[in-house]
Amino acid sequence: MDNIDRKILTILQQNARTPLKVIAEHVFLSSPAVSARIERLETAGYITGYQAQLSGMAMGYQIKAFINLEVEPSQKPEFYPYIESVPNVMECNCVTGDYSMLIEVCFHTTQELDQFINQLHRFGRTRTQIVFSTPVEHRGIPAMEKEDEA
């Protein structure tokens, strides 16, 4: 991966629908050359997919929360399929510390969140933090190397 690939990745993370012509202008290549690079980045696993970012509030999801969950290793074979099946789970990470899972969720109401937390208790204790605001939205992975940032 070179600096041009990194610039392409940065542009695509900002807007995956950026036309090839516009990307080509930014990286001083032809559109077919940019297309070939994007295909190579996809094949190499740098780009794993494309998706639209939706507004939770506009979709009626008033509650965003992070739930810490203590899951015993022996429960993971049951827990993983369960958590994957819950559409309100935006992300679930296995983490270090007092709790083994960090789960990001969105719900329409606190009652729905409460019901979900009660279901999680079969796996272990929880600690929940409800989000008041998000000053920094998910913004992707920095594609530039440290020496390129100067």
C-alpha positions in Angstrom: 0.0 0.0 0.0 1.4 3.4 -1.0 0.4 7.0 -0.3 -2.1 7.0 -3.2 -3.9 4.0 -1.8 -4.1 5.7 1.6 -5.5 8.8 0.0 -8.1 6.7 -1.8 -9.1 4.9 1.4 -9.4 8.3 3.2 -11.7 9.6 0.4 -13.8 6.5 0.4 -14.2 6.5 4.2 -15.5 10.1 4.0 -17.9 9.3 1.2 -18.0 5.8 -0.4 -20.1 7.2 -3.2 -17.4 9.6 -4.4 -17.2 9.3 -8.2 -14.1 7.6 -9.6 -13.5 10.8 -11.6 -13.3 12.9 -8.4 -11.0 10.5 -6.7 -8.8 10.4 -9.8 -8.5 14.2 -9.7 -7.5 14.1 -6.0 -4.8 11.4 -6.6 -3.7 12.5 -10.1 -4.5 9.2 -11.8 -6.9 8.1 -14.4 -10.3 6.7 -13.4 -9.5 3.2 -14.7 -6.3 3.3 -12.6 -8.2 4.3 -9.5 -10.8 1.6 -10.2 -8.0 -1.0 -10.4 -6.5 0.2 -7.1 -9.9 0.1 -5.3 -10.4 -3.5 -6.6 -7.0 -4.5 -5.4 -7.7 -2.9 -2.0 -10.9 -4.9 -1.8 -9.2 -8.1 -2.8 -6.4 -7.5 -0.2 -9.0 -7.0 2.5 -8.4 -3.3 3.2 -11.9 -2.5 2.1 -14.4 -4.9 3.6 -17.6 -3.4 2.4 -19.7 -0.2 1.9 -22.7 1.0 3.8 -24.9 4.0 4.3 -24.8 5.7 7.7 -28.2 6.3 9.0 -29.4 8.8 11.6 -30.6 6.8 14.7 -32.7 9.8 15.8 -34.4 10.2 12.4 -35.1 6.4 12.4 -36.8 6.8 15.9 -34.0 5.4 18.0 -34.0 7.8 20.9 -31.8 5.7 23.2 -28.2 4.8 22.5 -26.3 2.9 25.2 -23.1 1.0 26.0 -23.6 -2.1 28.0 -20.7 -3.9 29.8 -21.5 -7.6 30.3 -19.6 -10.2 32.3 -19.7 -13.5 30.2 -17.9 -16.6 31.3 -15.8 -18.2 28.6 -18.0 -21.3 28.8 -21.0 -19.2 27.9 -19.5 -17.7 24.7 -20.8 -20.5 22.4 -24.3 -19.7 23.5 -23.8 -15.9 23.8 -22.3 -15.2 20.4 -25.2 -16.5 18.3 -27.7 -14.8 20.6 -26.0 -11.4 20.4 -25.6 -11.6 16.6 -29.4 -12.2 16.4 -30.4 -9.0 18.1 -30.9 -6.3 15.5 -30.6 -3.5 18.1 -26.9 -4.4 18.7 -24.8 -2.2 16.6 -21.5 -3.6 17.8 -20.2 -6.1 20.4 -16.6 -6.3 21.4 -14.8 -8.9 23.6 -12.7 -6.7 25.9 -10.3 -6.8 28.9 -11.2 -5.6 32.4 -13.9 -6.3 34.9 -16.4 -7.1 32.1 -15.7 -9.3 29.1 -18.1 -7.7 26.6 -18.8 -4.1 25.5 -22.0 -3.9 23.6 -23.3 -0.8 21.7 -27.1 -0.8 21.3 -29.9 1.5 20.1 -33.5 1.3 21.1 -36.7 3.4 20.7 -37.4 3.6 24.4 -35.8 3.0 27.8 -38.4 0.2 28.3 -37.0 -1.7 25.3 -33.5 -1.2 26.6 -34.5 -2.5 30.1 -36.1 -5.6 28.5 -32.9 -6.3 26.6 -30.7 -5.8 29.7 -33.0 -8.3 31.6 -32.4 -10.8 28.8 -28.6 -10.3 29.1 -28.7 -11.1 32.8 -28.8 -14.8 32.0 -25.2 -14.4 30.8 -23.9 -12.4 33.7 -23.9 -9.0 35.4 -24.2 -5.8 33.4 -23.3 -2.1 33.7 -25.1 0.3 31.4 -24.3 3.8 30.2 -26.9 5.7 28.3 -25.4 8.2 25.8 -26.5 11.9 26.1 -24.6 13.1 23.1 -21.9 12.1 20.6 -19.4 14.9 20.0 -17.4 12.6 17.7 -19.3 10.3 15.4 -17.7 7.1 14.0 -15.3 8.4 11.5 -13.3 5.4 10.2 -9.7 4.3 10.5 -6.9 6.8 9.8 -5.4 5.6 6.5 -2.3 7.8 6.6 0.9 6.6 8.3 2.4 8.7 11.1 5.2 10.0 8.9 2.7 11.0 6.2 0.7 13.2 8.7 3.4 15.9 9.1 
